[in-house]
Amino acid sequence: MAQQENQLDPVKFSCSICLDLLNDPVAIPCGHSYCMKCIKDFWDEGEKKLPSCPQCRRTFIPRPELLKNTMLADLMEELKKTGLQAAPADHCYAGPGDVACDVCSGRKLKAVKSCLVCLASYCQKHLQPHRDAAPLKKHQLVDPSKNLQDNICPRHGEVRKMFCRTDQKCICYLCSVDEHKGHDTVSVAAERTERQREMELSRQQIQQQIQEREKDVKLLQQEVEAIDQSADKTVEGSEEIFTELISLLQKRSSDVKQQIRSQQETEVRRVRELEEKLQQEIRDLKRRDAEMKQLTDTEDHNQFLHNYPSLSPLSQSTHSSSISIRPLRYFQDVAAAVSEVRGRLQDILRDTWTNVSLAVADVDVLLSRPEPTSRAGFLKYSCEITLDPNTVNTRLILSEQNRKATRMDQPQSYSGHPDRFSYYSEVLSRESLTGRRYWEVEKTAGGVGVAVSYKNISRSGGGSSFGSNDKSWSLECYSDSYIFMYNSIKTVIPSPASSRIGVYVDHRAGVLSFYSVSGTMTLLHRVQTSFTQPLHAGVWIYNFPGDSAEFCKLK
């Protein structure tokens, strides 16, 4: 048996909870064995948690019924007779960073619990009295802690069981009747309960914020997908449009080329025909000249006079007088017409390409940025406005590269155009406005209306004035006040007159703001609406000849 004892490893027959030889051994469903009391106490302590194996951490639902393993129990009785003693494995001893048992002598074991009443830490074996003795069962056991001494008041040597809310610190009972006398004090348990409640509320708020952020993340992910789809669709549509334009230009180029070549063939054929007729006339004339020379050379007078009547009379040429030569100028008008088309296309691309680029730059998935608060902020969105000569009323004349409109005493002789305002002295900008835009209008002292409008506003009749319909918004500027008009509804704005008016538009956000611009910017009126079409800037100059409004250069 002595030889058998030397061959046995005590660790294999020890309970990993109490580190002693198995006593009333039981095997739980995962196959590991423990003392019946040790595993029962272990599960009782964690009654709020699922029962689990201390070694492999496997959980069991429901809690297994514990039955004594009689065969293993008999084996343990035989081994104990041989004097086999439990020997803790090396991993059960306390090492650097571990909390050591305060009771163990010599090489200390790891503590499995710390007692907040005893202010000591215990290994599984030395913790047993806290599990068996009724008075010790009431002590509060926590996970092993190295900071137990922090619970001792350094001044009085007592356990800090009180909390001073006035000074926000843990104190002992003697502190509460000494230096903290008269302070708002409660037990640490009560304060813990209160703080725990606050923490639970904070956690609920955090959980709610997490859910909200997760929803936001999901929305952003959906938005990314929508952006990608929209961008792909727009690129595809743009490519189709530009392909159609290129195809149209190529077709027009082919048509022009075909027409030129066809006309070239017609004109060359006509010239060739005329050339052939002229060549025939030359041949006939040369033959007649030869005949005349031969007759002239005849020495016999009678023969000369006899043959002279047979000569046909010289006919007049019908071709030479119709020939008009224009060297290298035959298709010059065609080249000029094509050049004019190119110029118009360049003008269209120049005028509209800026809007396309700005529309791309204005794509903003997130919430609209707030309206600027300084003129420098507004100037980031400044744009150059030019007035459309096709829309100008005959009582107005444009100057300063179509940026300034001036009221005239006599009507101007403009050509008829369907876009021209025929009733009021109004004019619209050439540029259509989307995204965020800002511009300023310098006006004279007389009555001037600064407006934004849809392009399809009526151009004739009493309802065509800016602000008298649902297609335009107007700020009428007078010497001592302003009047905002929309759909014939007036809003009077008492304010000192300013010679310069600033206009800010956030098309997508539906914001239209008018500002008085002097040393500072003063908000006169703001509109919150929903724009359904691109906007155009406009001005309306009232009755006094010489009054003017000019769109300022801001860059």
Residue pairs with C-beta under 8 A, 6 or more apart in sequence:
1 82
2 82
4 82
5 82
5 83
5 84
8 79
8 84
10 21
10 84
10 85
10 86
10 87
11 87
11 88
11 89
13 21
13 22
13 76
13 79
13 84
13 86
14 20
14 21
14 22
14 86
14 87
14 88
15 21
15 22
15 23
15 25
15 33
15 34
15 35
15 38
16 32
16 34
16 54
16 55
17 34
17 35
17 38
17 39
17 42
17 54
17 124
18 35
18 38
18 124
18 125
18 128
19 86
19 88
19 92
19 109
19 123
19 124
19 125
20 35
20 86
20 125
21 76
21 79
21 80
21 84
21 85
21 86
22 33
22 34
22 35
22 72
22 73
22 76
23 35
23 36
23 37
23 76
24 35
24 36
24 37
24 68
24 73
25 33
25 34
25 35
25 36
25 68
25 69
25 72
25 73
25 76
26 33
26 34
26 35
26 36
26 39
26 66
26 67
26 68
26 69
27 33
27 69
27 72
28 34
28 39
28 53
28 60
28 64
28 66
29 58
29 60
29 64
30 53
30 56
30 58
32 53
32 54
32 55
32 56
33 69
33 72
34 42
34 54
36 66
36 68
38 124
39 54
39 66
40 66
41 131
42 54
43 51
43 63
45 141
46 52
50 59
50 60
50 61
51 59
51 60
51 63
51 64
52 58
52 59
52 60
88 109
92 109
92 110
92 123
93 107
93 108
93 109
93 110
94 100
94 101
94 108
94 109
94 110
94 111
98 110
98 111
98 144
99 110
99 111
99 114
99 121
99 144
99 145
99 146
100 108
100 109
100 110
100 111
100 121
101 108
101 109
101 110
101 111
101 121
101 122
101 123
101 126
102 111
102 120
102 121
102 122
103 120
103 122
103 123
103 126
104 123
104 126
108 123
109 123
109 124
109 125
110 123
110 144
111 121
111 122
111 123
111 144
112 122
112 123
112 124
112 127
112 144
113 121
113 122
113 127
113 130
113 141
113 142
113 143
113 144
114 120
114 121
114 122
114 141
114 142
114 143
114 144
114 145
114 148
115 121
115 122
115 130
115 139
115 140
115 141
115 142
116 139
116 140
116 141
116 142
116 148
116 151
116 159
117 139
117 140
117 159
118 139
119 148
119 149
119 151
119 152
119 159
120 148
121 144
121 145
121 148
122 130
127 141
129 136
130 136
130 137
130 139
130 141
131 137
151 159
151 160
151 170
152 158
152 159
152 160
153 159
153 160
153 171
153 172
153 174
153 175
155 172
155 174
155 175
156 172
156 174
156 175
158 172
158 173
158 174
159 172
160 170
160 171
160 172
160 175
160 188
161 172
161 173
161 187
161 188
162 170
162 171
162 172
162 173
162 175
162 176
162 180
162 185
162 186
162 187
162 188
163 169
163 170
163 171
163 185
163 186
163 187
163 188
163 190
163 191
164 170
164 171
164 175
164 176
164 180
164 183
164 184
164 185
165 183
165 184
165 185
165 186
165 191
166 180
166 183
166 184
166 185
167 180
167 183
170 188
171 180
171 185
176 183
176 185
186 194
223 365
227 365
256 334
256 338
260 331
260 334
263 331
267 330
274 319
274 322
274 323
277 319
278 319
278 320
281 317
281 319
288 311
288 312
288 314
291 311
292 311
295 304
295 307
295 308
295 311
298 304
298 307
351 430
351 431
354 383
354 431
355 431
355 432
355 434
358 383
358 434
358 435
359 434
359 435
361 435
362 434
362 435
362 436
362 508
364 508
368 506
368 508
368 509
371 504
371 506
371 511
371 513
372 378
372 380
372 381
372 504
374 521
375 502
375 517
375 521
378 438
378 502
378 504
378 515
378 521
379 438
379 554
379 555
380 438
381 436
381 437
381 438
381 504
382 438
382 439
382 554
382 555
383 431
383 433
383 437
383 438
383 439
384 431
384 439
384 551
384 553
384 554
384 555
385 403
385 429
385 431
385 439
385 537
385 551
386 401
386 402
386 403
386 429
386 430
386 431
386 551
387 398
387 402
387 403
387 405
387 427
387 428
387 429
387 430
387 539
387 551
388 402
388 419
388 427
388 428
388 429
388 430
389 398
389 402
389 414
390 417
390 419
390 420
391 417
391 419
391 420
391 421
391 426
391 427
391 428
391 459
392 398
392 405
392 414
392 420
392 421
392 427
393 420
393 421
393 422
393 423
393 424
393 425
393 426
393 427
394 411
394 412
394 413
394 414
394 420
394 422
395 407
395 408
395 411
395 412
395 425
395 541
396 405
396 406
396 407
396 408
396 412
396 425
396 426
396 427
396 541
397 405
397 406
397 408
397 412
398 404
398 405
398 406
398 427
399 406
400 550
402 430
403 550
403 551
403 553
404 548
404 549
404 550
404 551
405 427
405 539
405 541
405 548
405 549
405 550
406 541
406 546
406 547
406 548
407 425
407 446
407 541
407 542
407 543
407 544
407 545
407 546
407 547
407 548
408 545
409 545
414 420
418 459
419 428
419 459
420 459
421 427
421 428
421 459
421 460
421 464
422 459
422 460
423 459
423 460
423 461
423 462
423 464
423 465
424 464
424 465
424 540
425 540
425 541
425 542
426 464
426 465
426 466
426 538
426 539
426 540
427 538
427 539
428 453
428 455
428 457
428 536
428 537
428 538
429 536
429 537
429 538
429 551
431 536
431 537
432 455
432 534
432 535
432 536
433 452
433 505
433 507
433 534
433 535
433 536
433 537
434 507
434 508
434 534
434 535
435 506
435 507
435 508
436 504
436 505
436 506
436 507
437 504
437 505
437 507
438 502
438 503
438 504
438 505
438 554
439 502
439 503
439 537
439 551
439 552
439 554
440 500
440 501
440 502
440 503
440 517
440 551
440 552
440 554
441 448
441 450
441 500
441 501
441 503
441 539
441 549
441 550
441 551
441 552
442 499
442 500
442 549
442 550
442 552
443 450
443 477
443 499
443 500
443 501
443 539
443 547
443 548
443 549
443 550
444 499
444 546
444 547
444 548
444 549
445 479
445 497
445 499
445 547
446 541
446 542
446 543
446 544
446 546
446 547
447 476
447 477
447 478
447 541
447 542
447 543
447 544
447 547
448 476
448 477
448 539
448 540
448 541
448 542
448 547
448 549
449 465
449 466
449 467
449 474
449 475
449 476
449 477
449 539
449 540
449 541
449 542
450 474
450 475
450 477
450 501
450 503
450 514
450 538
450 539
450 549
451 466
451 467
451 472
451 473
451 474
451 475
451 537
451 538
451 539
451 540
452 472
452 473
452 503
452 505
452 512
452 535
452 536
452 537
452 538
453 466
453 471
453 472
453 473
453 535
453 536
453 538
454 471
454 472
454 532
454 533
454 534
454 535
454 536
455 533
455 534
455 536
456 471
456 533
457 464
457 466
457 469
457 471
457 472
458 464
458 469
458 471
462 468
463 469
465 474
465 540
466 472
466 473
466 474
466 485
466 538
466 540
467 473
467 474
467 476
467 484
467 485
467 486
467 487
467 488
468 485
468 487
468 488
469 487
469 488
470 486
470 487
472 486
472 538
473 484
473 485
473 486
473 512
473 527
474 484
474 485
474 486
474 540
475 482
475 483
475 484
475 485
475 501
475 514
475 524
475 525
476 482
476 483
476 484
476 485
476 540
477 497
477 501
478 497
479 497
480 494
480 496
480 497
481 492
481 493
481 494
481 495
482 492
482 493
482 495
482 514
482 524
482 525
483 490
483 491
483 492
483 493
484 490
484 491
484 493
484 514
484 524
484 525
484 527
485 491
486 527
491 525
493 524
493 525
495 516
495 522
495 524
496 516
498 516
498 517
498 518
498 522
500 516
500 517
500 518
500 552
501 514
501 515
501 516
501 517
501 524
502 514
502 515
502 516
502 517
502 521
503 512
503 513
503 514
503 515
503 537
504 511
504 512
504 513
504 515
505 511
505 512
505 513
505 535
507 531
507 534
507 535
510 528
510 529
510 530
510 531
511 526
511 527
511 528
512 526
512 527
512 529
513 523
513 525
513 526
513 527
514 523
514 524
514 525
514 526
515 521
515 522
515 523
515 524
516 522
516 524
537 551
539 549
541 547
541 548
541 549
